Amino acid sequence: MLSENLKIIRKSKGLSQEELAVKLNVVRQTVSKWEQGLSVPDADLLISISEALETPVSILLGENITEQRADDLKAISEKLEVINLQLSQRKQAKRKTLHWFFITVCLITLIIACCLTALKSPYLNWNFNDPEIAVAGTAFHAFEFIFFRVAPFAVVCTTVGAVLTRNKQ
């Protein structure tokens, strides 16, 4: 709601994101994030935005001005709290997805390493006089060669990623 209203009102005033950012002493990317709903301004910035766009804060937050609330600041803070909660939940969901991605990649890497180790380089016993087998053996050897040089790095990185993205209660 805030993101859409901010964009519509900014454009109706003929301001670019850059011009609004200059008025608010923030970078253009910050205004872009507000308009995309990736972040929200704090209460002080919301008031500054309201002044810069010459629009009441309640309009920015999507409230109809049929009756004025006595405690506008409280209403604004309640709406910001809801928006912050939604952003927090979205961030938590992304973090959880990334955490399980790291765990999955780590496990797949370990499973492939175990399989290749158990096979003990079977291509070494192949008859390389047949050109097709020679190509397959060379490709398999190249895969194994590269895999065992990259796998330790991948396991360490994905383990670190999984630890860093775990849910901290």
Backbone as CSV, one residue per row, in Angstrom:
resi,resn,N_x,N_y,N_z,CA_x,CA_y,CA_z,C_x,C_y,C_z
1,MET,0.831,-1.174,0.000,0.000,0.000,0.000,0.884,1.250,0.000
2,LEU,1.819,1.320,0.963,2.720,2.467,1.033,3.548,2.583,-0.235
3,SER,4.051,1.439,-0.710,4.914,1.461,-1.892,4.176,2.005,-3.114
4,GLU,2.939,1.531,-3.309,2.161,1.980,-4.471,1.804,3.459,-4.357
5,ASN,1.356,3.858,-3.158,0.963,5.256,-2.955,2.150,6.195,-3.136
6,LEU,3.299,5.795,-2.611,4.496,6.630,-2.726,4.848,6.849,-4.195
7,LYS,4.802,5.785,-4.977,5.147,5.877,-6.401,4.148,6.758,-7.147
8,ILE,2.856,6.533,-6.889,1.813,7.297,-7.585,1.905,8.774,-7.244
9,ILE,2.053,9.084,-5.967,2.095,10.488,-5.537,3.366,11.163,-6.047
10,ARG,4.499,10.443,-5.999,5.760,11.014,-6.496,5.623,11.372,-7.967
11,LYS,5.060,10.444,-8.744,4.910,10.700,-10.182,3.909,11.823,-10.445
12,SER,2.833,11.874,-9.649,1.838,12.935,-9.858,2.424,14.311,-9.549
13,LYS,3.427,14.357,-8.689,4.099,15.620,-8.377,5.202,15.934,-9.388
14,GLY,5.436,15.017,-10.326,6.440,15.238,-11.366,7.869,15.073,-10.880
15,LEU,8.055,14.272,-9.846,9.398,14.058,-9.303,9.939,12.703,-9.739
16,SER,11.222,12.664,-9.996,11.876,11.387,-10.263,12.307,10.812,-8.914
17,GLN,12.711,9.540,-8.925,13.223,8.936,-7.689,14.452,9.701,-7.202
18,GLU,15.288,10.108,-8.136,16.512,10.840,-7.786,16.176,12.168,-7.116
19,GLU,15.204,12.900,-7.671,14.835,14.203,-7.108,14.255,14.051,-5.697
20,LEU,13.410,13.038,-5.505,12.855,12.804,-4.178,13.961,12.403,-3.211
21,ALA,14.885,11.576,-3.678,15.996,11.138,-2.830,16.831,12.333,-2.374
22,VAL,17.069,13.280,-3.263,17.848,14.470,-2.911,17.113,15.278,-1.844
23,LYS,15.793,15.427,-1.996,15.004,16.169,-1.012,15.048,15.512,0.368
24,LEU,15.164,14.181,0.378,15.127,13.436,1.642,16.518,13.106,2.183
25,ASN,17.560,13.480,1.435,18.948,13.176,1.811,19.193,11.668,1.934
26,VAL,18.662,10.916,0.961,18.915,9.481,0.872,19.366,9.189,-0.559
27,VAL,19.799,7.966,-0.803,20.204,7.599,-2.162,18.974,7.147,-2.952
28,ARG,19.058,7.217,-4.259,17.937,6.856,-5.120,17.497,5.414,-4.890
29,GLN,18.460,4.523,-4.624,18.138,3.117,-4.425,17.210,2.925,-3.226
30,THR,17.335,3.793,-2.224,16.463,3.706,-1.057,15.024,3.990,-1.459
31,VAL,14.824,5.030,-2.251,13.474,5.359,-2.735,12.943,4.208,-3.584
32,SER,13.801,3.630,-4.420,13.402,2.503,-5.260,12.949,1.322,-4.398
33,LYS,13.689,1.030,-3.333,13.323,-0.073,-2.444,11.990,0.193,-1.764
34,TRP,11.732,1.432,-1.380,10.435,1.771,-0.769,9.319,1.508,-1.760
35,GLU,9.538,1.946,-3.011,8.494,1.807,-4.026,8.279,0.354,-4.455
36,GLN,9.287,-0.472,-4.301,9.151,-1.887,-4.641,8.641,-2.706,-3.460
37,GLY,8.539,-2.071,-2.302,8.066,-2.768,-1.113,9.125,-3.637,-0.464
38,LEU,10.413,-3.399,-0.791,11.493,-4.191,-0.209,11.909,-3.671,1.166
39,SER,11.593,-2.417,1.448,11.859,-1.848,2.761,10.860,-0.730,2.991
40,VAL,10.847,-0.233,4.210,9.933,0.866,4.546,10.722,1.942,5.268
41,PRO,10.307,3.188,5.097,10.983,4.270,5.812,10.578,4.254,7.279
42,ASP,11.474,4.772,8.137,11.099,4.872,9.543,10.149,6.056,9.717
43,ALA,9.660,6.265,10.930,8.632,7.287,11.171,9.124,8.682,10.805
44,ASP,10.375,9.007,11.132,10.911,10.339,10.814,10.975,10.552,9.303
45,LEU,11.452,9.538,8.582,11.529,9.659,7.117,10.146,9.720,6.498
46,LEU,9.201,9.013,7.087,7.835,9.047,6.571,7.269,10.463,6.667
47,ILE,7.561,11.136,7.753,7.124,12.528,7.913,7.842,13.419,6.900
48,SER,9.135,13.175,6.688,9.891,13.951,5.694,9.340,13.731,4.286
49,ILE,8.981,12.475,3.978,8.392,12.170,2.668,7.078,12.927,2.519
50,SER,6.296,12.914,3.573,5.007,13.609,3.564,5.198,15.093,3.272
51,GLU,6.197,15.695,3.911,6.473,17.119,3.683,7.004,17.358,2.272
52,ALA,7.894,16.483,1.801,8.478,16.660,0.471,7.416,16.526,-0.626
53,LEU,6.461,15.635,-0.419,5.411,15.418,-1.422,4.164,16.256,-1.144
54,GLU,4.216,17.017,-0.062,3.088,17.866,0.339,1.805,17.051,0.405
55,THR,1.904,15.908,1.049,0.796,14.962,1.172,0.749,14.463,2.616
56,PRO,-0.422,14.351,3.194,-0.517,13.827,4.559,0.008,12.390,4.645
57,VAL,0.580,12.061,5.782,1.112,10.712,5.995,0.004,9.682,5.847
58,SER,-1.183,10.018,6.300,-2.293,9.065,6.216,-2.603,8.691,4.770
59,ILE,-2.440,9.627,3.845,-2.657,9.328,2.418,-1.551,8.390,1.926
60,LEU,-0.310,8.644,2.341,0.798,7.768,1.943,0.547,6.336,2.406
61,LEU,-0.035,6.206,3.592,-0.290,4.877,4.139,-1.600,4.285,3.658
62,GLY,-2.360,5.042,2.842,-3.559,4.503,2.223,-4.836,4.740,2.998
63,GLU,-4.808,5.650,3.940,-5.996,5.908,4.743,-6.836,6.997,4.100
64,ASN,-8.127,6.816,4.081,-9.022,7.852,3.574,-9.160,8.947,4.622
65,ILE,-9.200,10.172,4.180,-9.303,11.282,5.120,-10.766,11.683,5.247
66,THR,-11.560,10.842,5.850,-12.942,11.207,6.118,-13.047,11.793,7.520
67,GLU,-12.256,11.251,8.436,-12.214,11.825,9.768,-10.779,11.754,10.276
68,GLN,-10.359,12.789,10.932,-8.999,12.855,11.445,-8.916,12.083,12.760
69,ARG,-7.915,11.288,12.907,-7.686,10.591,14.167,-6.897,11.505,15.083
70,ALA,-7.236,11.473,16.332,-6.563,12.326,17.305,-5.109,11.908,17.472
71,ASP,-4.857,10.630,17.304,-3.511,10.139,17.544,-2.915,9.618,16.239
72,ASP,-2.620,10.537,15.316,-2.093,10.151,14.001,-0.761,9.419,14.105
73,LEU,0.107,9.852,15.005,1.413,9.233,15.141,1.277,7.775,15.577
74,LYS,0.340,7.500,16.449,0.108,6.125,16.894,-0.390,5.267,15.733
75,ALA,-1.301,5.812,14.937,-1.818,5.075,13.782,-0.709,4.785,12.784
76,ILE,0.140,5.761,12.559,1.259,5.584,11.631,2.196,4.500,12.148
77,SER,2.515,4.562,13.426,3.446,3.573,13.983,2.845,2.172,13.942
78,GLU,1.529,2.045,14.127,0.884,0.735,14.039,0.988,0.183,12.621
79,LYS,0.758,1.025,11.638,0.850,0.576,10.241,2.288,0.216,9.880
80,LEU,3.240,1.012,10.344,4.651,0.698,10.087,5.044,-0.613,10.757
81,GLU,4.483,-0.861,11.922,4.774,-2.105,12.621,4.284,-3.299,11.809
82,VAL,3.106,-3.192,11.227,2.564,-4.264,10.393,3.443,-4.467,9.158
83,ILE,3.845,-3.377,8.529,4.690,-3.460,7.344,6.036,-4.089,7.700
84,ASN,6.618,-3.673,8.822,7.899,-4.247,9.249,7.768,-5.728,9.558
85,LEU,6.655,-6.130,10.146,6.421,-7.540,10.432,6.337,-8.344,9.140
86,GLN,5.647,-7.811,8.144,5.549,-8.500,6.856,6.918,-8.629,6.193
87,LEU,7.707,-7.561,6.243,9.057,-7.619,5.663,9.929,-8.621,6.410
88,SER,9.782,-8.670,7.717,10.545,-9.615,8.526,10.180,-11.051,8.175
89,GLN,8.896,-11.313,7.990,8.461,-12.659,7.629,8.982,-13.047,6.246
90,ARG,8.980,-12.111,5.323,9.485,-12.378,3.980,10.989,-12.677,4.033
91,LYS,11.706,-11.900,4.821,13.148,-12.102,4.955,13.439,-13.456,5.599
92,GLN,12.652,-13.815,6.599,12.835,-15.096,7.282,12.583,-16.259,6.321
93,ALA,11.567,-16.148,5.467,11.270,-17.206,4.499,12.416,-17.359,3.498
94,LYS,12.969,-16.235,3.036,14.107,-16.297,2.103,15.317,-16.934,2.781
95,ARG,15.539,-16.582,4.038,16.669,-17.121,4.788,16.526,-18.637,4.946
96,LYS,15.305,-19.098,5.240,15.062,-20.526,5.418,15.287,-21.275,4.101
97,THR,14.811,-20.713,3.001,15.004,-21.330,1.689,16.494,-21.431,1.362
98,LEU,17.220,-20.359,1.608,18.656,-20.356,1.342,19.372,-21.365,2.234
99,HIS,18.957,-21.475,3.479,19.548,-22.435,4.409,19.410,-23.858,3.870
100,TRP,18.191,-24.222,3.442,17.973,-25.580,2.938,18.661,-25.805,1.597
101,PHE,18.815,-24.751,0.812,19.572,-24.862,-0.444,21.022,-25.240,-0.137
102,PHE,21.641,-24.554,0.830,23.026,-24.858,1.205,23.160,-26.295,1.703
103,ILE,22.222,-26.724,2.537,22.279,-28.088,3.064,22.147,-29.101,1.931
104,THR,21.234,-28.853,1.001,21.019,-29.765,-0.123,22.263,-29.868,-1.011
105,VAL,22.844,-28.726,-1.350,24.052,-28.736,-2.198,25.193,-29.468,-1.489
106,CYS,25.337,-29.243,-0.193,26.387,-29.919,0.577,26.173,-31.431,0.554
107,LEU,24.949,-31.866,0.798,24.660,-33.307,0.811,24.864,-33.936,-0.568
108,ILE,24.417,-33.265,-1.617,24.600,-33.794,-2.975,26.085,-33.924,-3.298
109,THR,26.869,-32.924,-2.916,28.315,-32.973,-3.150,28.940,-34.149,-2.411
110,LEU,28.542,-34.352,-1.164,29.092,-35.468,-0.388,28.660,-36.821,-0.968
111,ILE,27.426,-36.932,-1.418,26.953,-38.190,-2.007,27.718,-38.510,-3.289
112,ILE,27.910,-37.516,-4.140,28.676,-37.736,-5.378,30.105,-38.137,-5.049
113,ALA,30.709,-37.485,-4.064,32.080,-37.827,-3.671,32.157,-39.261,-3.161
114,CYS,31.184,-39.675,-2.361,31.172,-41.056,-1.858,31.013,-42.052,-3.008
115,CYS,30.126,-41.748,-3.940,29.911,-42.644,-5.092,31.181,-42.765,-5.933
116,LEU,31.823,-41.654,-6.214,33.047,-41.688,-7.033,34.174,-42.420,-6.292
117,THR,34.227,-42.239,-4.982,35.249,-42.934,-4.198,34.979,-44.439,-4.182
118,ALA,33.709,-44.824,-4.026,33.356,-46.251,-4.000,33.624,-46.919,-5.351
119,LEU,33.456,-46.174,-6.447,33.693,-46.738,-7.783,35.183,-46.917,-8.066
120,LYS,36.033,-46.251,-7.351,37.498,-46.344,-7.507,37.929,-46.157,-8.956
121,SER,37.470,-45.094,-9.574,37.849,-44.742,-10.946,37.691,-45.921,-11.910
122,PRO,36.459,-46.353,-12.176,36.244,-47.535,-13.014,36.733,-47.364,-14.444
123,TYR,36.854,-46.126,-14.896,37.265,-45.907,-16.279,38.704,-46.367,-16.523
124,LEU,39.475,-46.560,-15.466,40.862,-46.998,-15.638,40.933,-48.433,-16.187
125,ASN,39.883,-49.217,-15.983,39.867,-50.612,-16.464,39.189,-50.746,-17.822
126,TRP,38.725,-49.663,-18.387,38.027,-49.727,-19.673,39.022,-49.959,-20.814
127,ASN,38.521,-50.535,-21.912,39.324,-50.753,-23.109,39.233,-49.477,-23.955
128,PHE,40.267,-48.707,-23.958,40.261,-47.416,-24.644,40.561,-47.539,-26.146
129,ASN,40.608,-48.753,-26.687,40.801,-48.933,-28.128,39.544,-48.540,-28.895
130,ASP,38.383,-48.654,-28.257,37.122,-48.236,-28.870,37.007,-46.712,-28.691
131,PRO,36.866,-45.945,-29.792,36.857,-44.481,-29.692,35.749,-43.931,-28.790
132,GLU,34.571,-44.570,-28.810,33.477,-44.069,-27.982,33.799,-44.227,-26.503
133,ILE,34.383,-45.355,-26.156,34.754,-45.591,-24.760,35.888,-44.650,-24.371
134,ALA,36.787,-44.389,-25.297,37.902,-43.477,-25.014,37.382,-42.075,-24.695
135,VAL,36.396,-41.611,-25.469,35.807,-40.291,-25.229,35.083,-40.280,-23.888
136,ALA,34.282,-41.327,-23.629,33.534,-41.409,-22.373,34.489,-41.474,-21.187
137,GLY,35.536,-42.269,-21.312,36.515,-42.395,-20.231,37.228,-41.082,-19.967
138,THR,37.584,-40.381,-21.015,38.249,-39.084,-20.862,37.312,-38.076,-20.212
139,ALA,36.045,-38.067,-20.638,35.065,-37.146,-20.051,34.836,-37.473,-18.581
140,PHE,34.712,-38.767,-18.265,34.509,-39.175,-16.875,35.721,-38.794,-16.024
141,HIS,36.912,-39.013,-16.563,38.131,-38.655,-15.842,38.200,-37.137,-15.612
142,ALA,37.858,-36.368,-16.631,37.869,-34.903,-16.493,36.868,-34.458,-15.420
143,PHE,35.665,-35.055,-15.432,34.663,-34.720,-14.412,35.200,-35.041,-13.025
144,GLU,35.743,-36.257,-12.864,36.256,-36.673,-11.560,37.408,-35.782,-11.108
145,PHE,38.286,-35.455,-12.034,39.444,-34.605,-11.721,38.988,-33.239,-11.213
146,ILE,38.077,-32.622,-11.954,37.579,-31.290,-11.562,36.747,-31.378,-10.288
147,PHE,35.900,-32.407,-10.199,35.011,-32.532,-9.042,35.805,-32.596,-7.735
148,PHE,36.836,-33.433,-7.693,37.574,-33.604,-6.443,38.463,-32.406,-6.097
149,ARG,38.629,-31.486,-7.024,39.334,-30.251,-6.699,38.362,-29.163,-6.232
150,VAL,37.123,-29.220,-6.702,36.116,-28.222,-6.347,35.291,-28.658,-5.128
151,ALA,35.083,-29.964,-4.959,34.203,-30.484,-3.911,34.576,-30.008,-2.500
152,PRO,35.839,-30.055,-2.103,36.149,-29.587,-0.736,35.759,-28.121,-0.526
153,PHE,36.035,-27.314,-1.510,35.662,-25.898,-1.423,34.140,-25.753,-1.337
154,ALA,33.410,-26.524,-2.164,31.941,-26.464,-2.165,31.374,-26.917,-0.825
155,VAL,31.934,-27.980,-0.257,31.435,-28.472,1.032,31.683,-27.442,2.128
156,VAL,32.871,-26.868,2.154,33.180,-25.860,3.172,32.267,-24.646,3.008
157,CYS,32.116,-24.153,1.790,31.285,-22.961,1.551,29.823,-23.210,1.887
158,THR,29.294,-24.366,1.465,27.888,-24.635,1.758,27.662,-24.888,3.244
159,THR,28.633,-25.479,3.920,28.515,-25.675,5.371,28.510,-24.327,6.080
160,VAL,29.412,-23.450,5.680,29.448,-22.110,6.269,28.142,-21.374,5.966
161,GLY,27.663,-21.488,4.736,26.396,-20.851,4.367,25.239,-21.381,5.193
162,ALA,25.195,-22.704,5.404,24.121,-23.299,6.202,24.195,-22.831,7.647
163,VAL,25.405,-22.717,8.179,25.557,-22.247,9.570,25.142,-20.783,9.682
164,LEU,25.532,-19.973,8.722,25.212,-18.538,8.787,23.739,-18.250,8.564
165,THR,23.039,-19.122,7.845,21.611,-18.861,7.564,20.684,-19.655,8.471
166,ARG,21.239,-20.357,9.461,20.365,-21.117,10.353,19.484,-20.165,11.156
167,ASN,18.371,-20.683,11.628,17.407,-19.877,12.375,17.915,-19.688,13.796
168,LYS,18.209,-18.470,14.154,18.697,-18.151,15.497,17.510,-17.762,16.358
169,GLN,17.203,-18.576,17.319,16.039,-18.319,18.180,16.358,-17.317,19.256
